[in-house]
Amino acid sequence: MKGDYQDLVDEISALLGAPATLENRDFRLIAFGAHDSDDDLAMDPVRTRSILTRQSTTAVRSWFEGFGIARATGPVRIPAAPDAGVFRGRICLPVRYRGIVQGYVWLLDQDPGPDEQALAAAMEVAQRIGLLLAEEARAGADLSREFLALLTAGRGWQQDMAVAALRVALGPGGEGPHAAVCVSPWSGEAPASVPGAAAVCVVPRRGAGEQEPRPGDGPAGQSLAVLIRLRGTDPLAPALTAISRLMPRAVGAAGLPPAGKAAAPGAATGVTAGVSDPVRALTALPAAWQQATAAARAAAAGPRLGPVAQWSAIGPYRMLASVAEEALDDPVARALRGPANPELARTAEVFLDCAGQAGRAAAALGIHRQTLYYRLSRVEQLTGLDLDEGEDRLLLHMALKAARLHG
């Protein structure tokens, strides 16, 4: 519908003799008219940012909403405010459908401004825009519903039916390269729009039998799921762009720092995001979602991965996430899980991360090599393992990483 929006915005620009800008109700840019004026004040910082970044800041949104534009049914004139970066006054045309605001058309005010007849004609065009936005919102709601149904469907015929329904909702071009994105934890509802997204929904806690949320899950185990259309030479770039827009909102809503900023290394706090490998068939989306959630959990478990992790880059966590949905109650991990042994567990993990090189491990831990040897001997006593044996090292390393992944 992008072309339709542009045509209607151009029509309003012609009616009022001024360049118009269309934003949705979240102040995200949809279309804007050409600007050929020599007036330097016409491109003030607020308008420039909106066009260049295709969105407005929260402060700008709050300032404009303070003039009652969300409740208005007719044009609203907003005076200039140089201190707020608004060098020219604005005319706001609320875009509504059946009384519900869908977006806003913005024009630079001028002297003399448009007369009442021209403004009335422009509001009629704005009503046509409102219809298009409402139809698009309904289509997006349908997609979100079908996407959620697919991610939460059981295997077999339920999943087959969910794939078929999503294929119909996506329409032509539905089968194509996509990636799944998981942002966790997520508070509240899904955003109205996400750049490059084919569908977006909030997914509740995973696993029918789960009683407790996992590390990195929201207050009720909620995560945000985004289906991203991929294109171009850098296939995952649209997914990473979407995450860069979503992470600040998730961090602010959860009141948490991004993962990797926590005081304790590897602590499962903060907001993380995971990106799946690209997939072409819709039948592969459930597996892609598992990849994305595993990557988000790995980012929470391993600060070195950063707050955003791609499935292809999480190393051993790929295998550990696939082995079991639940944490394994292995005797090795159980022996080091007690409150008296966190330093021993950390020492063993760093030692194994350093490929068993005592000098590197001691330096990473900031301890003397003899202290390292003493702690490793205590680990052997508690676990019954021999750290000179490769298989025992492998078992301990997997047990420690799995415990970290599952909190």
N, C-alpha and C positions, 0 to 999 in steps of 0.2 A: 504493500500500500504506500510505499515511500513516495512514488511518483504522484499519487493522488494528493498526498499531504502537500507536496511542493506546489502543485497546481493551485490548490486552494489558498495557500499562503501567498502566492504570487497574485491571486485574484484580490485578496485583501489589500496587498501593497498597492495595487492599481487603483482600488476604490478610494483609499485614504491618502495616496500620494506620498507614502513613506515606507521604508523597508520594514517588513514584519518578520517576527521570529516566533516559531511554535515550539512550546515545551510541553511535556506531559505533566501530570500533577506532582511528580517527584522532581520537577524542574530539570528534566533531562531533555536536551535539545533533540527535536525531530526534524525540523526544516527551518530554513531562513531565507529571506529575500535578498537579492543583490543590493549592494550599497555603493552608490556612485557619487556621494556627496563630498564636497571639499571641506566640510565642517569637521574640524579635528575633535570637537566635543562629542560628535555622534558615536565614535568608537571609544566609549569610556571603558575602564577596566572590567566592569561587570559584564558588559555586552561582549567584549573581546574574549574574556575567559569562557563565557557560555559557548561561543562559537568555536573556539580553539579546542576546548576540553570536552565539549558536548554535555556539560553539566554545570550547575551552580553550587556554591558552597552552602553549608548549613546556615551560616550567618546571613548570607544574602537571601536565602529562602525565608528565614524567620523575619527579616526586615520587610520584605515585600508582603508577606502574609499578614503583617501587622496592619496593613491598610484594608483588611477585610476582603481580599480578592477571592478567598475560598468560599465565602458566603454570597458574594455579589452575583447578581443576575444580569447586570449591564456593565458598560464600560466603567473603568475606575481610573481616575487620573492620579498619578503619583508624582509628587514634586521632586526636583533635583536635590541631591544630597552629596555634595563633593566629598564630605568626610567619609561617606560610605562607598566612595568610588563611583557614584552615579552622577555624572556631570550634566546629564540632560534628563528632563522629566520623561515619564513614561505614560503611555495609555495601555491599560491591560484589558483585554477582552476575554472574560471567562468562557471557557469551552465546556458546555454542559450537555448531558443527555439524560432526559427524564429527571431533571433536577439534580443530578449528581455531577460534580465537577470532574472533568476528564483531563483538562489541561488548560493552558493559557496561551493566548496570542499577545505578543508584546510589540508595541510601536514606539518610536521616539516621538514625544510631543513637540509641537512647534507652534509658533505664533504667526498668523492665526492657525489654530488647529482645525481638524475636520469638523464639518457641521453635523447636526443631529441626524440628518437624512443619510449622510455617508456612513456614520457610525451604525445606524440601524441596518443598513445594507451589509456592513461588515459583520454584524452580529448574526445575520442570517447565514452567512458563509461559515461563521464559527460554529453554528448549530450543525452544519453538514460535517464539519471536522469532528464534532462531538460524537456523531453517529459512527463515523469510521473508527474513532478511538474506542468506543464502547464495543463494537464488533470485534476489534482486535483483542480487547481485554477478555471478551468471552472466549475467543479462540485460544488465548493463552491459558485461561482457566481450565479449558477442556484438556489442553496438552499437559498441564501440570497434574491434573487428576489422573490421566492415563499413564503418565510417567511414574507417579507415585504407585499406582496399581502394579506396574511392571516390577518396580524395585522391591515391593513387599509381597509379590505373588509367590505361592508355593511352586515347586517344580512340577513338570509334566503339563497337563492340559491347562492348568490355571495360568502358567507362564505363557503358553502358546496363545491363549485368548488375549492376555494382556499385550503381547507383542502385536497381534493383529489389530487391536484397538488403537494402540499408539501409532501404528503404520497409517491407519486411516486418518487419525488426527493430524499427523505431520503432513499428509498430502504428498503431492509430487516432490521428488527429491528427498523424501524421508530416509531412504536407504542411501547412505553416503558416509564419509568419514566423520565420526563424532568422538568426543572424549567425555568421560564422566568426571565431575569435580565434586569433592566433598569438603565442606567447611564446617568445622566442629570445635566447640559447641556453637549452637545457633539459638538465639532467643527470639521469640515472637514469630510473626508471619514471614512468608517468603517475600522478597522485594518484588515490586510490580514489574520491573524490567532489569535485565542483566545484559550487558553488551555481548553480542554474539551468541546468546543463549537460544536454543530451540525450545527448552522447557526448564522449569525450575519448581522445586517443591521442598517442603520440610518433611524429613523422614524421622519417625519416632525411633525409640530404642530398638536395636537389632536383636533378632533371635527370639522366637516365641516363648522360650522358657526362661529368658533372662529376668532376674529379679532386681539387679542393681545396674545402674549406668556404668559404662566403661570409662576409663581415664580418657579425657578429651571430649566426652559427650557433654551435651548441654544438661540443664537442670533436670529434664525429663528424658535424657538420652537423645535429645534432638540434634540432628545435623541438617545442613542445607545441601541439597542435591541439585546440580546444574548439568544439563545436557548441552554441550557446546558443539556448534557446527565448526568443522575444521576446513581450512582451505589455505592455499599458498605454499611457499617453499619452507616455511617454519611452521609445521603443523600444529604444535601445541601453543603457539603464541596467543591465539584468541583465548585459550583457557587461562593462561597466566595473566592476561590483561583483565579478564573478568575477576580473577582472584584478587588482583591489586585494588579493585573497586570494592570488593566485598569484605576484605579483611578488616579495614578500619571500622566499618559498621558493626561487624561481629565483635571486635574487641571492645568497642564502646558499649554495646548492649550487654555484654557479659561482665563488664567491669574487670577484665583480666588483661594481663600483659601478653603480647605475642609469645609463643613458645620460643625457648632459647634465651629469654630475658629473666627467667626465674633464678632465684638465688641458688637453688640446689641443682647441680648438673643433672640433666635428664628427667627432672621432675615433670610429671604429667600435668602441667598447668598451662594456662594460656590457650589462645586460639590457634589452631593449625588447619592446614588445607592439604588435600591430596589430589593428584591428577592421574588418571588412568592412561594406559597406552591408547593410541587411536584404534577405533574399531569401525568396520564398515557395515556389518549386519546388525539390525536391531536385536536379533536373538543373542548377540554378544553383550548387550548392555548390562544384564545382571552381573556378569563376570567383571565388566569394566567398573561397575559400582563397587564391587568387592575390592578391586585394585585401589580405587580412589580412597575408600575408607581405611584400607590397610596402610596406604601411604600417609594419610592424616594421622593415624595412630602411631606410625613409626616416627613422624615428625615430633609428636608429643613425647615419645620415648627417647629419641636421640637428638639432643640439641644441635649436634654437628650437622644434621640434615637441614637445619633452618626451619622456620615456621611453615614453609611450603615445600612439599616433597613430591617428586614424580615417582610413580611405581617403578619405573626402570632404574631408579637411582637409589633405592632403599636397601640394596644389598641383601644381607641375610634375613632381613625382616620379610622379604618376599616369601621365602620358604616357611618361616615361622608363622606368618599370618595364614598360610595355606594349610599348615599341618592341623591346626585346631582353632575353632572359634573361641573356645574357652581356654583359660590358663591350665596348663598341665600340672598336676600335683606331683611333681617329680621329687624323690627323696633328696636329690642334690640341692635343688632350689629350696626345699623345705628346711634343710639343715642350715642354710645361710640366711633364711628369711627372718629370723628372730630379731627382736629389738637390740640384742646385745652384739649382733654381728654385721651391722651395715658397713663398717669399715673393712671387714674381711671380704665381703661381697664386692665392694668397689675395688679393692686391691686386686682380687682375682680377675675382675673384668678388665681392668686397665692392663694387667700383665698379659692377658690373652689378646687384647686389642693390639698390644705391641709385639705380637707374634712370639711371645715368650722370651723376649730380650730383656734381661733383668736391668741393664743400665738404662735403657729407654723408659721402662716402667717406673723405676725408682725416681728418675728425673721428672716424669709426668706427675707422679704422686707427691713429689717434694719431700721424699724420705730417704734415709740411708739405705744402701743395698742390703745390709744385714737385717734392718727392720723389715724390708720386703721379704727376705727369706724366712724370717720368723713368722710373718703373717701367712705366707703360702704354706708353711708346715702346719699351721693351725687349720687352714682350709682343708688340707689333706686329712687331718685327724677328724674333722667334723663330717666330711663327705665320704670318707673311705676311698677317695680317688688317689691315683698316683699321677702327678702332673708331669712326670717324665714320659708318660704313655700318651701317644697321639690321640687315641680314642677317648681316653679319660678327659683330655683337654677339650676335645670336641664336644663331649657331653656337657661339661661344665660351662663352656662358652654358650652353647645353645640354651641351656637351662637359665643362665643369667640374662640372656637377651630376651628369651620368652617371658621371663618374669618382668622385665622392664616393659615389654610391649603390652602386657596385660595389667600393668600396674602393681 
